Amino acid sequence: MPDGDGVATEPLGLHGRDLTGGSLHGDIWFLAIPMILEIGTVNVIQVFDTYWVGRLGPAALAAVTISVSIRWVVTSLASGLGVGGLAVVARRFGERDKAAADHAAWQTILLALTVSCLLGALGFAIARPLLLLLGAQAEVLPLGLSYLRITFGGQFTMILVWVINALFRGAGEARLAMIVRILTAVVTVALEPILVFGWGPLRPLGCSGSAWAMVLGFGCGLVLQLALLLLGRTRLSINLHRLAPDFPLMGRIASIALPSTVQLALRSSSRLGVLALVGLYGTNATAGYGVASRLLLIALVPTFGLGNACGTLIGQNLGAEKPARAERGAWWVTGYGGVYLVVAAALLMIYARPLVALFDDTPGVVETGVHCLRVVGLTIIASGIGIILGRAFDGAGNTKPAMVINLLSMWGTELPVAFTLSRWTGLGLDGVWWGRAAANLVNGLLFVLWFRRGRWKLREV
C-alpha cells in the first residue's frame, strides 16, 4: 500500500511499530526493555553456571573459565554474521521492503549454519593444544577437554540462536528475541544442577553437565526460532520457495560482517592472552579471575541490550533517510547507559568481597577476584559506552571502526600494559588488572571521538 508520500510499500507484518517516527524516547525503550531482558538472561545463566561449577572446586572453575574463553574465540568467528544480517535487515525494513528483508535473513541463516559447522570441527582440533597453551594444569586439563568437546559439538545451536536473534532485532522484533533467550535460560538453568550433580538414575557429569545444559538450552531456543520463522509468526519469515543460496548477497553480508568478526575475535583472543598471564599465578588465580570476569560481564549486560536497541534504531532510520534522528537516538541511549553504569560500578566495588565469595570462598580465589573488581570496576563505565556506540556502528553497517578501536585498545593497550606491569614492575596480578582498566578507558574514549565524526551516516548497505 502507499505511504504518506505516495510510495508503494509492503506491509510490515505483525507487531509492526514504526521506529522511524514519533517519540524517539518511546522507541528507545520499546526496543531497549525487551533487549535488556533478552541479554539479561546471560546474567541468569552466568550466575548459576558459576555457582554450580564453583561447588565442584577451584579446578573445575578454572577449567570452565579457560574453556569458555576458548569457546568465545571460536564462536566470535561466526557471531559477526549476526551483525551483517542485522544491518541489512534493518535497512530493508527502513526502506519498507519486507521481501528483501526475508531474503537477506535466510541467506544469513544459511551462511551461519555453514560457518558454524566448520568452526565446530576446528574447535575439536584445537581444544587440547589451546588448553595446554593457556596453562591448564593436570587436574584442569581433562575437565576442560570434556567441556570443550561437548560445546563444540553443539556449537551450531549457539551461533544460530545468536544470529537469528540479531535478525529479529533488526526487524524490530525485540520481544521475540527476548522470549527465545528466556527459553534458553530456563532450560539451561533447570538442567544444569541435574546434569552436574546427578539426579535419580542420572549419574553426575561434573563440568560436562554444564556443557550439556548449555547446548540443550540453546537447542530448544533454535527450535522455537525456526518454528516462528516457518509459521510466519514474526515480521520475518522463511520462504520455502526461495531457499537457494544467493552468493552475491551472502558476499555482501559477509563483507559487512568481516570487520565485526575480526573485532570480536580480537576482543576474545585478547582475553585469552590475559588468561595466559593470569594462569602463570596458579589455579586459584585463574578461578578468581573467572569469577571476577563473570561479575564484570553481568554488570555490563544491560549495556549490550541498550546497544542492540541503538543498532536497530540507527539501521532503520538510516534506511528511512533520517540520519539526524539516528544520531540523536544513539546519544540518548549512551546517556541512559552512562547513568546505569555509574551505579553498577559503585556496587561492584563496594560489594566485591561478598560477591566473589558467593561463588567460591577459597581464600586465594577471593583475594584475586576482589583485587580485579576493585581495579577494573570503575572503568566499566567507559567499557559500557564503547559497547553501546560499537553497536551503533554495527547498525549502520559501518563495522570497520569497531575493528580498529578494539585492535588499538585490546592488543595495542591491554596486553602490552598488562604484560609490562605484571612481569617487569613487581605488581604481579594487579598489573594485569591495570592493563585491563587502561584498555577500557582507551576503548570508550576512541568510540566517542570516532562516532562524533559522523561518517557512519554515509555507509551504503
VOPAGU-2260 file (C-alpha; in pm, 1 decimal, decimal comma):
REM VOPAGU-2260
SITE   aa  ch    i         X         Y         Z
SITE  MET   A    0       0,0       0,0       0,0
SITE  PRO   A    1     120,8     360,5     -49,5
SITE  ASP   A    2     270,6     551,1     239,6
SITE  GLY   A    3     217,3     917,9     317,0
SITE  ASP   A    4     442,3    1022,9      28,8
SITE  GLY   A    5     265,7     805,9    -225,2
SITE  VAL   A    6     545,3     548,5    -234,9
SITE  ALA   A    7     439,3     185,0    -272,0
SITE  THR   A    8     538,1     -15,8      29,8
SITE  GLU   A    9     479,1    -365,0     160,2
SITE  PRO   A   10     300,9    -423,4     492,1
SITE  LEU   A   11     538,7    -452,1     782,1
SITE  GLY   A   12     372,8    -761,0     925,5
SITE  LEU   A   13     298,7    -846,8    1286,6
SITE  HIS   A   14     398,1    -617,6    1572,4
SITE  GLY   A   15     484,0    -351,0    1312,4
SITE  ARG   A   16     583,6     -46,3    1515,7
SITE  ASP   A   17     733,9     228,2    1302,5
SITE  LEU   A   18    1074,3     311,2    1455,5
SITE  THR   A   19    1143,5     597,4    1215,2
SITE  GLY   A   20     891,9     849,9    1350,4
SITE  GLY   A   21     707,0     953,1    1662,8
SITE  SER   A   22     857,2     960,1    2011,3
SITE  LEU   A   23    1229,8     884,5    1998,6
SITE  HIS   A   24    1244,8     803,5    2369,2
SITE  GLY   A   25     940,0     580,0    2335,0
SITE  ASP   A   26    1109,4     391,3    2051,6
SITE  ILE   A   27    1430,9     357,7    2253,1
SITE  TRP   A   28    1255,7     192,9    2546,3
SITE  PHE   A   29    1020,6      -8,3    2324,9
SITE  LEU   A   30    1336,0    -177,0    2194,1
SITE  ALA   A   31    1564,5    -148,9    2495,4
SITE  ILE   A   32    1348,5    -309,8    2765,2
SITE  PRO   A   33    1299,6    -646,1    2590,8
SITE  MET   A   34    1655,9    -634,9    2459,1
SITE  ILE   A   35    1794,9    -578,0    2808,3
SITE  LEU   A   36    1579,0    -861,6    2935,5
SITE  GLU   A   37    1695,6   -1078,2    2644,3
SITE  ILE   A   38    2063,3   -1017,0    2714,2
SITE  GLY   A   39    1984,3   -1025,2    3086,2
SITE  THR   A   40    1923,1   -1396,4    3053,6
SITE  VAL   A   41    2301,1   -1415,9    3017,5
SITE  ASN   A   42    2312,3   -1293,5    3377,4
SITE  VAL   A   43    2095,9   -1579,8    3489,8
SITE  ILE   A   44    2297,2   -1842,9    3303,1
SITE  GLN   A   45    2631,8   -1694,6    3410,0
SITE  VAL   A   46    2534,2   -1671,6    3776,4
SITE  PHE   A   47    2401,2   -2024,7    3802,5
SITE  ASP   A   48    2678,4   -2172,4    3589,8
SITE  THR   A   49    2947,1   -2009,4    3804,3
SITE  TYR   A   50    2766,1   -2107,3    4123,8
SITE  TRP   A   51    2716,8   -2475,2    4037,7
SITE  VAL   A   52    3060,7   -2524,5    3886,0
SITE  GLY   A   53    3212,3   -2340,5    4182,6
SITE  ARG   A   54    3065,4   -2611,1    4408,8
SITE  LEU   A   55    3295,1   -2857,7    4231,4
SITE  GLY   A   56    3608,0   -2673,0    4348,1
SITE  PRO   A   57    3875,6   -2437,4    4204,8
SITE  ALA   A   58    3997,3   -2689,9    3944,5
SITE  ALA   A   59    3651,5   -2718,7    3786,8
SITE  LEU   A   60    3601,5   -2342,5    3799,3
SITE  ALA   A   61    3940,0   -2286,1    3635,3
SITE  ALA   A   62    3861,6   -2546,7    3368,1
SITE  VAL   A   63    3533,0   -2380,5    3273,3
SITE  THR   A   64    3692,0   -2033,0    3283,7
SITE  ILE   A   65    3961,0   -2136,4    3035,6
SITE  SER   A   66    3720,3   -2338,6    2820,6
SITE  VAL   A   67    3462,1   -2061,4    2793,4
SITE  SER   A   68    3736,5   -1820,1    2681,9
SITE  ILE   A   69    3845,7   -2064,5    2410,4
SITE  ARG   A   70    3486,5   -2121,0    2301,5
SITE  TRP   A   71    3428,6   -1747,8    2271,2
SITE  VAL   A   72    3727,9   -1706,9    2042,0
SITE  VAL   A   73    3598,9   -1973,7    1804,0
SITE  THR   A   74    3237,3   -1853,4    1829,2
SITE  SER   A   75    3339,1   -1494,5    1756,4
SITE  LEU   A   76    3446,6   -1603,8    1408,4
SITE  ALA   A   77    3077,2   -1655,5    1323,6
SITE  SER   A   78    2897,1   -1414,4    1557,0
SITE  GLY   A   79    2979,1   -1121,8    1329,8
SITE  LEU   A   80    2737,3   -1269,5    1075,2
SITE  GLY   A   81    2455,1   -1158,3    1303,5
SITE  VAL   A   82    2583,0    -802,0    1275,4
SITE  GLY   A   83    2589,9    -822,4     896,0
SITE  GLY   A   84    2240,4    -969,8     883,3
SITE  LEU   A   85    2102,1    -716,2    1131,4
SITE  ALA   A   86    2240,3    -423,1     931,2
SITE  VAL   A   87    2087,9    -545,6     603,1
SITE  VAL   A   88    1752,9    -647,8     754,2
SITE  ALA   A   89    1715,1    -321,3     949,5
SITE  ARG   A   90    1797,2    -115,8     640,5
SITE  ARG   A   91    1544,8    -308,8     427,6
SITE  PHE   A   92    1272,4    -258,1     688,8
SITE  GLY   A   93    1356,1     111,8     698,3
SITE  GLU   A   94    1301,5     108,6     321,5
SITE  ARG   A   95     969,3     -81,9     368,3
SITE  ASP   A   96    1091,3    -380,3     163,0
SITE  LYS   A   97     987,7    -689,3     362,0
SITE  ALA   A   98    1052,4    -938,5      82,3
SITE  ALA   A   99    1413,7    -826,4      58,3
SITE  ALA   A  100    1444,4    -843,1     438,0
SITE  ASP   A  101    1314,3   -1204,0     438,5
SITE  HIS   A  102    1556,6   -1299,9     164,4
SITE  ALA   A  103    1851,1   -1144,4     347,7
SITE  ALA   A  104    1752,1   -1320,7     669,5
SITE  TRP   A  105    1751,2   -1666,1     506,8
SITE  GLN   A  106    2085,8   -1607,6     336,4
SITE  THR   A  107    2233,6   -1503,1     672,1
SITE  ILE   A  108    2099,6   -1819,3     838,5
SITE  LEU   A  109    2236,9   -2039,5     560,7
SITE  LEU   A  110    2576,4   -1873,0     585,0
SITE  ALA   A  111    2580,1   -1902,7     965,6
SITE  LEU   A  112    2493,5   -2273,5     955,8
SITE  THR   A  113    2778,2   -2348,3     716,1
SITE  VAL   A  114    3033,4   -2147,5     912,0
SITE  SER   A  115    2925,0   -2285,4    1249,4
SITE  CYS   A  116    2972,3   -2646,6    1135,5
SITE  LEU   A  117    3321,5   -2567,4    1009,8
SITE  LEU   A  118    3407,7   -2393,4    1335,2
SITE  GLY   A  119    3280,9   -2685,9    1540,1
SITE  ALA   A  120    3528,0   -2912,6    1359,6
SITE  LEU   A  121    3806,0   -2658,3    1412,4
SITE  GLY   A  122    3725,0   -2642,0    1782,0
SITE  PHE   A  123    3767,8   -3016,7    1820,1
SITE  ALA   A  124    4111,4   -2993,8    1660,1
SITE  ILE   A  125    4250,0   -2708,0    1869,5
SITE  ALA   A  126    4088,4   -2776,2    2208,5
SITE  ARG   A  127    4371,6   -2973,2    2370,8
SITE  PRO   A  128    4668,0   -2763,4    2246,8
SITE  LEU   A  129    4492,4   -2440,0    2347,6
SITE  LEU   A  130    4416,1   -2568,9    2695,8
SITE  LEU   A  131    4782,6   -2658,8    2740,3
SITE  LEU   A  132    4894,0   -2324,2    2598,8
SITE  LEU   A  133    4675,5   -2140,0    2847,4
SITE  GLY   A  134    4831,3   -2317,6    3143,0
SITE  ALA   A  135    4570,8   -2584,2    3220,3
SITE  GLN   A  136    4733,4   -2794,0    3490,5
SITE  ALA   A  137    4699,6   -3170,9    3533,5
SITE  GLU   A  138    4378,3   -3151,7    3737,0
SITE  VAL   A  139    4225,4   -2894,8    3499,3
SITE  LEU   A  140    4307,6   -3039,1    3155,2
SITE  PRO   A  141    4065,4   -3338,0    3138,7
SITE  LEU   A  142    3779,9   -3128,9    3278,3
SITE  GLY   A  143    3831,7   -2854,5    3021,2
SITE  LEU   A  144    3870,9   -3101,1    2736,3
SITE  SER   A  145    3540,1   -3277,1    2807,3
SITE  TYR   A  146    3362,5   -2940,3    2837,5
SITE  LEU   A  147    3500,6   -2814,5    2505,9
SITE  ARG   A  148    3427,0   -3130,6    2308,8
SITE  ILE   A  149    3060,6   -3111,9    2404,4
SITE  THR   A  150    3019,7   -2738,7    2340,4
SITE  PHE   A  151    3198,7   -2752,0    2006,6
SITE  GLY   A  152    2978,0   -3042,5    1902,2
SITE  GLY   A  153    2671,9   -2826,9    1972,8
SITE  GLN   A  154    2829,7   -2500,8    1859,3
SITE  PHE   A  155    2582,4   -2458,6    1573,3
SITE  THR   A  156    2290,6   -2419,9    1818,0
SITE  MET   A  157    2454,6   -2126,6    1999,2
SITE  ILE   A  158    2569,3   -1948,9    1684,5
SITE  LEU   A  159    2233,7   -1982,8    1508,0
SITE  VAL   A  160    2039,3   -1860,1    1812,2
SITE  TRP   A  161    2261,6   -1551,1    1833,9
SITE  VAL   A  162    2242,7   -1483,6    1460,0
SITE  ILE   A  163    1865,7   -1534,5    1425,1
SITE  ASN   A  164    1800,4   -1318,6    1731,7
SITE  ALA   A  165    2011,5   -1046,1    1568,6
SITE  LEU   A  166    1786,5   -1073,4    1261,9
SITE  PHE   A  167    1477,4   -1044,8    1483,3
SITE  ARG   A  168    1622,5    -730,6    1642,4
SITE  GLY   A  169    1699,1    -581,7    1300,4
SITE  ALA   A  170    1332,4    -629,4    1213,3
SITE  GLY   A  171    1225,1    -463,0    1537,5
SITE  GLU   A  172    1108,7    -794,1    1690,7
SITE  ALA   A  173    1279,2    -732,5    2024,0
SITE  ARG   A  174    1010,4    -916,6    2219,7
SITE  LEU   A  175    1050,5   -1238,4    2023,2
SITE  ALA   A  176    1427,4   -1230,1    2065,4
SITE  MET   A  177    1367,4   -1188,1    2438,4
SITE  ILE   A  178    1129,0   -1486,2    2451,5
SITE  VAL   A  179    1381,2   -1708,4    2273,5
SITE  ARG   A  180    1658,0   -1619,3    2517,0
SITE  ILE   A  181    1430,7   -1665,9    2817,9
SITE  LEU   A  182    1353,8   -2016,5    2692,8
SITE  THR   A  183    1725,6   -2096,6    2655,0
SITE  ALA   A  184    1791,7   -1965,4    3005,9
SITE  VAL   A  185    1507,2   -2158,8    3168,4
SITE  VAL   A  186    1609,4   -2487,3    3007,9
SITE  THR   A  187    1980,3   -2435,1    3080,7
SITE  VAL   A  188    1928,9   -2334,0    3443,6
SITE  ALA   A  189    1683,6   -2618,3    3507,7
SITE  LEU   A  190    1909,8   -2883,6    3356,6
SITE  GLU   A  191    2246,3   -2772,7    3492,3
SITE  PRO   A  192    2227,7   -2891,4    3857,5
SITE  ILE   A  193    2063,9   -3216,3    3744,7
SITE  LEU   A  194    2338,5   -3289,8    3492,6
SITE  VAL   A  195    2629,5   -3158,6    3701,1
SITE  PHE   A  196    2543,7   -3341,5    4026,5
SITE  GLY   A  197    2317,5   -3619,9    3902,1
SITE  TRP   A  198    1956,6   -3690,8    3990,7
SITE  GLY   A  199    1780,3   -4022,0    4026,6
SITE  PRO   A  200    1921,6   -4265,3    3770,0
SITE  LEU   A  201    2130,1   -3990,4    3605,7
SITE  ARG   A  202    2493,2   -4007,6    3711,6
SITE  PRO   A  203    2678,3   -3681,4    3790,6
SITE  LEU   A  204    2859,5   -3537,9    3488,4
SITE  GLY   A  205    3051,4   -3255,2    3659,0
SITE  CYS   A  206    3184,2   -2994,3    3413,5
SITE  SER   A  207    3044,7   -3196,0    3122,2
SITE  GLY   A  208    2696,8   -3149,6    3269,4
SITE  SER   A  209    2738,2   -2772,6    3249,8
SITE  ALA   A  210    2829,6   -2802,4    2880,5
SITE  TRP   A  211    2534,2   -3030,7    2802,2
SITE  ALA   A  212    2291,5   -2795,8    2976,3
SITE  MET   A  213    2413,9   -2507,0    2761,2
SITE  VAL   A  214    2386,7   -2699,6    2433,7
SITE  LEU   A  215    2039,1   -2836,6    2513,4
SITE  GLY   A  216    1915,0   -2494,6    2626,4
SITE  PHE   A  217    2024,8   -2326,8    2304,0
SITE  GLY   A  218    1890,9   -2619,4    2104,0
SITE  CYS   A  219    1542,3   -2551,6    2242,8
SITE  GLY   A  220    1576,7   -2183,7    2154,8
SITE  LEU   A  221    1675,5   -2273,0    1797,5
SITE  VAL   A  222    1370,6   -2498,8    1754,1
SITE  LEU   A  223    1142,6   -2213,5    1867,0
SITE  GLN   A  224    1308,9   -1966,1    1628,0
SITE  LEU   A  225    1270,1   -2194,8    1327,8
SITE  ALA   A  226     906,4   -2263,5    1414,9
SITE  LEU   A  227     832,5   -1889,5    1432,5
SITE  LEU   A  228    1003,2   -1823,5    1100,4
SITE  LEU   A  229     839,4   -2114,0     918,5
SITE  LEU   A  230     491,4   -2040,6    1055,0
SITE  GLY   A  231     516,2   -1671,2     966,1
SITE  ARG   A  232     462,1   -1553,4    1323,9
SITE  THR   A  233     722,6   -1276,1    1301,4
SITE  ARG   A  234     789,1    -975,2    1081,6
SITE  LEU   A  235    1048,5   -1202,0     919,0
SITE  SER   A  236     967,1   -1535,0     758,5
SITE  ILE   A  237    1135,3   -1812,7     563,1
SITE  ASN   A  238    1001,0   -1850,3     209,5
SITE  LEU   A  239    1019,4   -2223,3     133,3
SITE  HIS   A  240    1019,6   -2146,5    -239,3
SITE  ARG   A  241    1334,1   -1930,8    -217,5
SITE  LEU   A  242    1584,8   -2144,7     -28,2
SITE  ALA   A  243    1860,1   -2146,4    -290,1
SITE  PRO   A  244    2187,4   -1975,5    -192,4
SITE  ASP   A  245    2224,9   -1618,4    -317,1
SITE  PHE   A  246    2601,4   -1593,7    -327,3
SITE  PRO   A  247    2625,4   -1222,5    -418,4
SITE  LEU   A  248    2402,1   -1130,3    -121,5
SITE  MET   A  249    2593,6   -1368,6     104,6
SITE  GLY   A  250    2910,5   -1192,9      -5,3
SITE  ARG   A  251    2761,9    -853,3      79,7
SITE  ILE   A  252    2651,3    -974,6     424,4
SITE  ALA   A  253    2992,6   -1131,0     483,0
SITE  SER   A  254    3169,1    -809,0     381,0
SITE  ILE   A  255    2970,6    -617,2     643,4
SITE  ALA   A  256    3026,0    -894,1     897,5
SITE  LEU   A  257    3400,0    -936,8     838,2
SITE  PRO   A  258    3523,2    -630,9    1031,3
SITE  SER   A  259    3282,1    -713,7    1313,6
SITE  THR   A  260    3404,0   -1073,5    1314,2
SITE  VAL   A  261    3763,4    -954,6    1327,7
SITE  GLN   A  262    3694,1    -714,3    1614,2
SITE  LEU   A  263    3507,4    -983,8    1810,3
SITE  ALA   A  264    3797,8   -1220,8    1751,2
SITE  LEU   A  265    4042,7    -951,5    1861,5
SITE  ARG   A  266    3845,4    -894,0    2179,5
SITE  SER   A  267    3803,2   -1260,6    2267,9
SITE  SER   A  268    4159,3   -1359,6    2175,1
SITE  SER   A  269    4298,7   -1073,6    2382,9
SITE  ARG   A  270    4109,3   -1226,0    2675,3
SITE  LEU   A  271    4298,3   -1547,4    2606,8
SITE  GLY   A  272    4622,9   -1352,2    2631,1
SITE  VAL   A  273    4517,0   -1206,7    2965,4
SITE  LEU   A  274    4409,4   -1550,8    3082,9
SITE  ALA   A  275    4751,4   -1689,9    2990,6
SITE  LEU   A  276    4915,8   -1420,7    3206,1
SITE  VAL   A  277    4682,9   -1496,6    3495,9
SITE  GLY   A  278    4747,9   -1869,9    3456,9
SITE  LEU   A  279    5111,9   -1814,7    3546,0
SITE  TYR   A  280    4996,4   -1748,3    3903,6
SITE  GLY   A  281    4819,2   -2082,6    3953,5
SITE  THR   A  282    4474,6   -2245,1    3958,5
SITE  ASN   A  283    4332,9   -2024,4    4237,4
SITE  ALA   A  284    4428,9   -1712,4    4043,6
SITE  THR   A  285    4257,4   -1843,9    3729,3
SITE  ALA   A  286    3944,4   -1933,5    3926,5
SITE  GLY   A  287    3934,8   -1590,3    4095,1
SITE  TYR   A  288    3978,6   -1416,7    3762,0
SITE  GLY   A  289    3696,7   -1629,9    3621,3
SITE  VAL   A  290    3456,6   -1519,2    3894,5
SITE  ALA   A  291    3553,8   -1152,5    3859,6
SITE  SER   A  292    3521,3   -1163,8    3480,8
SITE  ARG   A  293    3172,8   -1309,0    3503,3
SITE  LEU   A  294    3067,3   -1045,1    3756,0
SITE  LEU   A  295    3200,1    -771,1    3527,5
SITE  LEU   A  296    3011,9    -923,1    3234,6
SITE  ILE   A  297    2694,3    -941,6    3440,3
SITE  ALA   A  298    2728,3    -571,7    3522,2
SITE  LEU   A  299    2774,5    -488,1    3153,1
SITE  VAL   A  300    2485,3    -697,5    3021,3
SITE  PRO   A  301    2227,3    -411,4    3020,2
SITE  THR   A  302    2461,8    -207,0    2801,5
SITE  PHE   A  303    2457,0    -484,4    2541,1
SITE  GLY   A  304    2076,7    -460,0    2541,7
SITE  LEU   A  305    2088,4     -82,0    2509,6
SITE  GLY   A  306    2347,4    -113,4    2234,8
SITE  ASN   A  307    2131,8    -358,4    2040,6
SITE  ALA   A  308    1840,0    -116,0    2063,7
SITE  CYS   A  309    2069,5     159,3    1937,4
SITE  GLY   A  310    2180,5     -52,5    1640,1
SITE  THR   A  311    1823,4    -128,5    1533,2
SITE  LEU   A  312    1719,9     237,2    1561,5
SITE  ILE   A  313    2015,6     353,7    1356,4
SITE  GLY   A  314    1970,4      88,9    1086,3
SITE  GLN   A  315    1601,2     157,2    1033,3
SITE  ASN   A  316    1632,8     536,9    1048,4
SITE  LEU   A  317    1919,9     540,2     801,5
SITE  GLY   A  318    1707,3     320,7     573,3
SITE  ALA   A  319    1431,8     583,0     607,3
SITE  GLU   A  320    1686,7     858,4     528,1
SITE  LYS   A  321    1666,3    1014,7     875,2
SITE  PRO   A  322    2032,1    1034,3     986,9
SITE  ALA   A  323    1972,9    1316,8    1236,7
SITE  ARG   A  324    1714,3    1110,7    1423,7
SITE  ALA   A  325    1950,6     814,2    1417,0
SITE  GLU   A  326    2228,6    1019,0    1575,1
SITE  ARG   A  327    2006,6    1169,7    1844,5
SITE  GLY   A  328    1888,1     823,0    1937,0
SITE  ALA   A  329    2245,8     698,1    1973,0
SITE  TRP   A  330    2347,1     977,3    2210,2
SITE  TRP   A  331    2034,8     937,0    2422,9
SITE  VAL   A  332    2093,8     563,0    2455,0
SITE  THR   A  333    2455,2     632,9    2553,3
SITE  GLY   A  334    2336,2     878,0    2819,0
SITE  TYR   A  335    2093,3     627,0    2966,8
SITE  GLY   A  336    2368,5     367,8    2970,6
SITE  GLY   A  337    2612,5     602,5    3142,2
SITE  VAL   A  338    2372,5     666,5    3432,5
SITE  TYR   A  339    2325,3     292,6    3486,0
SITE  LEU   A  340    2699,6     221,1    3465,6
SITE  VAL   A  341    2786,7     466,4    3742,1
SITE  VAL   A  342    2555,1     279,5    3979,9
SITE  ALA   A  343    2677,4     -65,1    3866,1
SITE  ALA   A  344    3045,0      29,3    3907,5
SITE  ALA   A  345    2984,8     158,4    4259,9
SITE  LEU   A  346    2803,5    -159,4    4365,2
SITE  LEU   A  347    3075,6    -383,9    4222,4
SITE  MET   A  348    3349,7    -204,5    4410,7
SITE  ILE   A  349    3162,3    -180,7    4742,0
SITE  TYR   A  350    3043,5    -542,2    4748,2
SITE  ALA   A  351    3338,8    -706,2    4572,9
SITE  ARG   A  352    3431,5    -945,2    4856,3
SITE  PRO   A  353    3089,5   -1098,1    4932,9
SITE  LEU   A  354    3010,7   -1124,7    4561,8
SITE  VAL   A  355    3325,2   -1325,2    4484,6
SITE  ALA   A  356    3289,1   -1540,9    4798,2
SITE  LEU   A  357    2934,5   -1629,9    4694,9
SITE  PHE   A  358    3076,4   -1838,4    4409,5
SITE  ASP   A  359    3395,9   -1971,4    4568,1
SITE  ASP   A  360    3511,0   -1886,7    4921,6
SITE  THR   A  361    3862,2   -2031,0    4881,4
SITE  PRO   A  362    4087,1   -1751,6    5022,0
SITE  GLY   A  363    4318,3   -1735,3    4719,8
SITE  VAL   A  364    4023,3   -1723,1    4482,0
SITE  VAL   A  365    3850,2   -1447,1    4680,2
SITE  GLU   A  366    4159,1   -1225,1    4704,0
SITE  THR   A  367    4225,2   -1250,0    4330,5
SITE  GLY   A  368    3865,1   -1171,1    4241,0
SITE  VAL   A  369    3837,3    -877,8    4481,8
SITE  HIS   A  370    4157,9    -711,8    4357,1
SITE  CYS   A  371    4040,6    -750,0    3995,8
SITE  LEU   A  372    3697,6    -599,0    4063,5
SITE  ARG   A  373    3832,0    -303,3    4258,4
SITE  VAL   A  374    4082,7    -206,2    3990,2
SITE  VAL   A  375    3872,7    -273,9    3680,6
SITE  GLY   A  376    3527,0    -198,2    3825,7
SITE  LEU   A  377    3525,9     179,0    3786,1
SITE  THR   A  378    3636,4     161,8    3421,9
SITE  ILE   A  379    3334,0     -42,5    3313,6
SITE  ILE   A  380    3168,9     297,4    3261,5
SITE  ALA   A  381    3399,3     360,8    2964,8
SITE  SER   A  382    3372,8      -0,5    2850,8
SITE  GLY   A  383    2991,7      11,1    2850,1
SITE  ILE   A  384    2984,5     333,2    2649,5
SITE  GLY   A  385    3213,5     166,9    2397,2
SITE  ILE   A  386    2976,9    -130,7    2375,0
SITE  ILE   A  387    2675,3      92,8    2303,2
SITE  LEU   A  388    2847,1     302,4    2037,9
SITE  GLY   A  389    3002,8      -9,3    1887,4
SITE  ARG   A  390    2652,5    -148,8    1834,0
SITE  ALA   A  391    2554,7     187,1    1682,9
SITE  PHE   A  392    2826,5     146,8    1419,5
SITE  ASP   A  393    2707,3    -210,3    1359,0
SITE  GLY   A  394    2350,4     -94,7    1298,9
SITE  ALA   A  395    2479,4     148,3    1036,9
SITE  GLY   A  396    2668,5    -135,2     868,2
SITE  ASN   A  397    2991,0      57,4     932,9
SITE  THR   A  398    3178,9    -216,1    1115,3
SITE  LYS   A  399    3539,5    -115,3    1048,8
SITE  PRO   A  400    3568,8     144,6    1331,8
SITE  ALA   A  401    3494,2    -117,3    1598,8
SITE  MET   A  402    3759,5    -343,9    1449,4
SITE  VAL   A  403    4025,2     -71,2    1456,1
SITE  ILE   A  404    3931,8      52,6    1803,1
SITE  ASN   A  405    3940,2    -295,8    1952,7
SITE  LEU   A  406    4277,3    -358,8    1790,7
SITE  LEU   A  407    4413,8     -40,4    1947,3
SITE  SER   A  408    4256,8     -88,8    2290,3
SITE  MET   A  409    4295,0    -464,3    2337,8
SITE  TRP   A  410    4611,6    -555,8    2152,8
SITE  GLY   A  411    4769,0    -211,0    2149,6
SITE  THR   A  412    4694,2    -126,0    2513,7
SITE  GLU   A  413    4564,9    -409,9    2733,2
SITE  LEU   A  414    4812,3    -686,3    2658,7
SITE  PRO   A  415    5130,4    -471,5    2642,7
SITE  VAL   A  416    5040,6    -281,1    2961,2
SITE  ALA   A  417    4930,1    -595,0    3145,6
SITE  PHE   A  418    5244,2    -786,1    3049,6
SITE  THR   A  419    5477,2    -497,4    3133,0
SITE  LEU   A  420    5321,5    -413,3    3469,5
SITE  SER   A  421    5275,7    -772,0    3584,0
SITE  ARG   A  422    5611,1    -914,7    3477,9
SITE  TRP   A  423    5855,9    -623,0    3490,9
SITE  THR   A  424    5738,4    -391,5    3769,6
SITE  GLY   A  425    5663,6    -635,4    4051,2
SITE  LEU   A  426    5290,5    -560,3    4053,9
SITE  GLY   A  427    5206,3    -922,3    3971,9
SITE  LEU   A  428    4837,0    -983,9    3911,7
SITE  ASP   A  429    4748,6    -623,4    3992,0
SITE  GLY   A  430    4947,9    -527,3    3681,7
SITE  VAL   A  431    4713,2    -742,3    3472,1
SITE  TRP   A  432    4411,7    -564,8    3619,0
SITE  TRP   A  433    4560,9    -221,4    3547,9
SITE  GLY   A  434    4618,0    -327,7    3188,2
SITE  ARG   A  435    4252,7    -416,5    3150,8
SITE  ALA   A  436    4146,0     -90,2    3313,7
SITE  ALA   A  437    4364,0     110,0    3073,5
SITE  ALA   A  438    4213,5     -73,4    2775,9
SITE  ASN   A  439    3858,7       6,5    2891,5
SITE  LEU   A  440    3937,1     377,5    2913,2
SITE  VAL   A  441    4101,9     387,0    2571,3
SITE  ASN   A  442    3814,2     188,0    2419,2
SITE  GLY   A  443    3538,9     417,7    2545,3
SITE  LEU   A  444    3722,7     737,7    2453,0
SITE  LEU   A  445    3800,4     625,8    2097,9
SITE  PHE   A  446    3442,4     517,6    2032,1
SITE  VAL   A  447    3307,0     856,7    2145,1
SITE  LEU   A  448    3554,4    1050,5    1930,7
SITE  TRP   A  449    3505,2     832,4    1622,1
SITE  PHE   A  450    3127,3     833,2    1645,7
SITE  ARG   A  451    3121,0    1213,4    1667,0
SITE  ARG   A  452    3287,9    1234,2    1325,2
SITE  GLY   A  453    2958,2    1117,0    1174,8
SITE  ARG   A  454    3092,2     932,4     870,3
SITE  TRP   A  455    2889,9     624,4     965,9
SITE  LYS   A  456    2583,0     805,7     827,6
SITE  LEU   A  457    2720,2     771,6     474,9
SITE  ARG   A  458    2760,4     392,1     474,0
SITE  GLU   A  459    2563,6     217,6     197,1
SITE  VAL   A  460    2418,8    -123,0     289,3
